[in-house]
């Protein structure tokens, strides 16, 4: 099946009688994903790729046309804006955030999304040339969207719903609130961040300038996801120093760092690899290996929701290094472990009403809430430790970071309605 691309419209601001919320979201999303905003983990610049600033400037102009104020882009590429309160009572300032970059794991250049209208519940052919197909046998959950509008890739790039869907949803929600002044609300802050996909999303985020008491990242997955706990995360770099001797005279002298690296890998618990874990189970993930006889390097990421198990995992890395350094000369194996982020649950539980408000908003919109632990991290996990408790809400997307990425348009509409309802509930709860 192949859907048709809906033509882009030139206007950014629409008459309510001319175009529906669904059409607005789609127009925005298709326009945003065509900008290649892949972040670059090897770059020393911030943001790590210039095209993120192009998207930021586009959003800046659009926010002005929508009618938000206090719009700014700082030197690091953070875009912020304000929807001012329309009532005369004190309500906590809340924020909504999404990130502008897409994953460097897959090309984001020349994204050519396909819009499949009235999806028939069968396989979707993505690329006629290669025959690449989004198969219901591999991705069975797509069947639940039969009859809806599905946006897919063309089989050559990622789609970019992570997190341009979140941006489109926030933008459309803010526009709706501006044009529907009958919805009472407090002050709302909007933030769009760079470089989330390479772990730098809030490195320079100005919490004081943002000024929100609570916030929500719109960066989750399928319809109904509500997340307030995530992995504790660390990165481990294992440097292995070998001894390279001519193989003809290597007996009792050579230490092959590649083989020591293999020993290290073999001592790691097989059952705690990502491909064998789910839900609250943590893992060690070998992300890179390289070297020569003389030197080798292993890179791992370490993840666990439970703080004690997380610390135990880091300790295991060190214990294996100690053991190998007893077998080989001391200093052969040198691990370097760096914490990346922590489980936001610790910071959200004291203000759990912010989760309950999001839950209520979803239920009132008619969505079945799925409270699941994030098997990863978001900008919100770090922001929670920077002073802004920040749960995560679904965007509606599936299969992020790859060619099989897709998102139902109806799920994006639902996310937009949830944002609007959250804003209204804060006003209702403070009457």
N, C-alpha and C positions, 0 to 999 in steps of 0.2 A: 504494500500500500504506500502511496506517496501523496502527501497533502500539498496544497498550494501555499505559496508564501503570500501573506496578506501585505499589500503595498504599504510602505511607510508614508505617513502624513507629515507635512512640513510644519504644521502648527504644534506648539507645545501645550497650549492652553485651549481647552475644548468647551463648547457649549453643551450643557447637560442634555439638551434636547436633541443634539446632533450625534452624540457618541456615548456608548455605555462604558461603565467602569471596566468591563471585560475587555473592550476594545482599547481603552486607554492603557491598561496594563500590558497588553500584547504589543501595542505600538512602541511603548517605552522599552520593553524587554528586547524586542528585535533590534532596536536602534542601539542599545547599550552593548549587546553581545558582539556587535560587528567591530567594536574597538578592541584590539588585541592588548589586553592589560596583564599579560603574564608577568608575575614577579620573578626575580632572579636571585637565587640564594647565593650566587657567587659575586654579586655586585656589592660594592662598598658605598654606593650612593643611597640616598633615602628621599623619595621612594626609589626602589631598586630598578624601576623601568619608567621611562619618560611618558609612555602612553597612559599611565595611570593619571598623570596630570592633565592629559587631554580629556579624559572622562570627567575628572574633577571640574574642569572648566565648563564642560557641557552641563553638568549638574548645577553648577553655580548659576549659570544663566537661566536654567529651567526653574530653579528655586525662586529666583527674582520674579519670573513671569507668573509663577503660582501665587506669589504674594507673601512668602516668608521674609523675615528680616534678620538683621545681625548676621548676614552671610559672609563667611570668610574662608579663605584657603591659606594656611600658614606655610612656612618655608619647607615643612616636611610633607606637605600634600594633604594634610587633614582638612576636610571640608565640614564646616558646622553651620547650622542655621537655626532660627527660632520661630516657632509659632506661639505668639503671645496669648496669654490667658484672655478669655472673653467674659469672665465673671469676677465679682468683687469679693472674693474670699480666698484665704490662703490655702493653696493646694500644693503638695510636693511637686517639684519640677521633675518630670520624667523624660527619658531619652530613648531614642530608637537608633540602632546602628547597624550598618552592613559594610562589608569590605569591597573595595573596587577592583582588587587584583583577582586573577584566576590562577589556577595551579600551573606551575612550570612542568608538571609531569606529562602534559599533553599540549600540542600546539593549540594556540588560541588565535592564530592568524587566519584571516579570510573565513571566519565562521559563517556558514551558510545554513541557518536553521530551517527545518521543515515544519510546517504546521499541518498536522493531520486532523482534519475536521471530522467530527462524528466517528471516532475510532471504532472499528468493528470487532475488536477483541482478538484479532489475529496477529501473526507476525508482521513486523514493519520492515520493509526493505529500505536500508539506509543508503547504500552505495551500489548502483547498478553495475559499475565497472568491476568491483571486487566481489559483489554478491554479499557484502556484509549486512547482516540482518539482526534486528532486535527481536529475538525469539521468545515467545511466551514460555517455552520449555525451560529457558535459562532464567528469564525474569518474569516469573509467573504472576507477580503482584500487579503487573500492568493490566491484567484482565479486569481488575476492579474498576478501571477507568473507561470501560466500554461505553460508547455514546458521548464521551467528552472530547475536548480538543487537546491533542497531545503535541507538544513541541519537542522535536528530536534534533540530533545532529544530522549531517549529511554523510556521516561515516568516515570523515577525514580529520576532524578536530574534536575537541570537547565542545560543549554547548555554552558553558559559562553561567549556568543557573546558580552556581556557587561562586559569587553571591550576587550576581546582577539581578536575579529574581528578587532578592531581598531589597535591593535598591529600588526596583520598579514598584514593589509593594509599598514601601515607605513613601515614595514620592506621590503615588496615587492616593494613599491615605491622607497625606497632608493636604493635597489639592482638594479632596473631598471635604475635609474639615474647614478649609478656607471658604468654600462655596456653600457650606451648610452651617451657617452661624447659629442655627437653632440648637445644634449640639454643643452643650456647655462643656468647657474644658479649662484646665489650668495651662500653665506654660509648658510647652513641649520643645525639647531640643532634638535636633537631628544631627547625626554624625556619620560620615563616610570615611573609612580608613584605608590606607594602602598596606600592602605587604603582609596581610594576615596569613597567606598560604606559605610563607617562608618563616613564620614564627616571629615577625617583627611588628605586628599590627598595631600595637599600642606602645612601642618603645619610647615615643616622644609625645604621646597623647597628653594634652593639657587638661587634666581632670578639673582643675579650678575654673578654667575658661569654659569648659562644657557646662558645668554648673548644675548637673542633674543629681537629684538625691537617689533615684533609682533609674535603671535603664534595662532595655531588652535588646539583645542582638537578634536580628531576623536572619538567621544563618543555619537553620536546621534542615532536616530532610523532609520526609513524606508528611502528608496531611495529618494534623493533630499532634505532632511531636511537641512536647513541652519538656525542657531539660534544665535541670538546676544542679546537676553534678557531672563531673567530667574526670578524666584521668589526672592523676599526678604524673608529671612527665619529666624525664631527664634524657640527656644525650651522653653516650659513652664513646670515647675515642680510645682505642687500644693500640698503642704503639709497640711494635715488636722489633727488637734489635737482634739481628742474626750475626753470623760470622761467615763471610764468604771466602772460601779457600778453593784453590783449583781442585776440581773433582778427582784429578789423578793422585793428589796427595792429601785428600780431605779426611782420611780415617782418623777418628777421635779428635778432630779439630773443627770441622764444619758444623755450624748451627744454621739450618735452613729456616729462615723466619716464616716462610710460607707454610712449612709443615708445623711449626709451632702455632701459627694462626689456626691451622686445621685442628690441632689438639685443643686449642681454646674453644673453638666452635663445638667440637664434639663433647666438651664438658658442660656445655650449656644445656638446660632442660628442653628436650625436644617438644614436650607437651605444652610448653609455654611460648610457642611461636604464634603469631597472629592467625595463621591459617587453621589453628586448632583451638582457638578461644572465642568466646562470645560473652555478651552481657557484662557481668562484673569481673570477668576473668582478665587478669593482666597478662602482659607478654614482654618478651625480649624480641626485638625485630632487627635483624642484620640488614642494614641498608646499603653498605658499601664494603668492598674488600679489594685490596690491591697491594702491589709491592713486588719485591725481588727476593733473591736469596738473602741479601744483606738487610733489607728493611721491609716490613709489612705493616699495614694499617687495617684495622677493622673499625667500622662505625656501627653502633647499635643505638636504637632508641628504646627506652625503658618506660613502661606504662603500667599503672595500677590505680584503681579507685581507692583502695584501702591504703592509708598512709603507712601503716606498719609493714604491710606486704611490699609496698613501694621501697621503703628503706631496706628491707631484707633483700630485694632484688639488686639494689645498688651494692649491698654488702657482698652478695654472691660474686659479682664481677671482681671485686677486690680480692676475695678469697681464692678464686681461680688463679688470679695473677700471682698471689703469694705462693700457691702450690707449684706453679710452673717455674717461678723464680728459685724454688728449692731444687727443682730438677735441672735447670739450666743456670748459667751465671746470674747472680743477683742483678736486677735491673733489665733483664731480657724483656720482660713484659711490663709495660708502664700504662696503667689505665688513667684516663682523665674523665671525670664524671661531672657534668654540669646540669643543675636543675633548670628546667624550662618554664614550667607553670604548675599550679597546684589545683586540687579539687575545689571548685567554687562553693560546694555545699556548705563548707565551714562558715563562709561569710553570708550565705543566703538564709540559712536556718534561723538566725536571730530576727530576720525581717521577712518571715515566710509568707506574710500577707501579699507580697508582690507576686509570688507564684500562684496564690489562690485567686488573685484578681485576673491573672492570665487564664487560669483554668475556667473561671466563671465566664470570661469573655468568649472563650471557645465554645462552651456549652450553650451560651445564649445565641451564638451564631449557628448552632446545630452541628457542631463538630465533636466527634468522639475523641476525648483526650488520651494521648499515649504518653505517659510519663516514663521516659527511658533515660538511662545513663548515657552520656556522650562518650563514645569510644574514640576520643580525640580531645581537642581543645578548641576554644573559640576566643576571640578578643574578649568576650565577656568573662571568661575564667580569670584572665589577668586583671581586667578592670575591677572585678570583685575584690581583689587584693589591693587595688589602688584606691579604693574608697567608694566605688559605685557598684553595689550589688546588682548583678546583671544576668538573669536567666536567659535562656535561648528558646526561640520560637521557630516553628517550621517555616520553610519557604514553599515546600511542595515538591522539591526535586528528588530525583533518584539517580543512582550510578554516577555520582560526581567524579570529575577529574578524568573522564575517558570518553571514548567514541560512542558508548552506549548510554550516555547521559540523556535524560528526558525529564520533562515536567508537564503535568496537566495544567492547562490554563485555569480551570475551575479551582484548583488548589491555590493558585496565586490570588484569585479573587477572594477566596476564603481567608487567606493570610492578611490581605488588605482590610477586610472587614473586622478581623480580630484586633488589628492595630487600632482601628477607629473605636472599637468597643472598649478596649483597655483605657484609652484616653478618656472616654465618657465615664467609665466606672470610677476612675480616680475622683472625678468631680462629684459623682453620685455618693460615694463613700465619705465625702467630706462635707456633706450638707448638714 
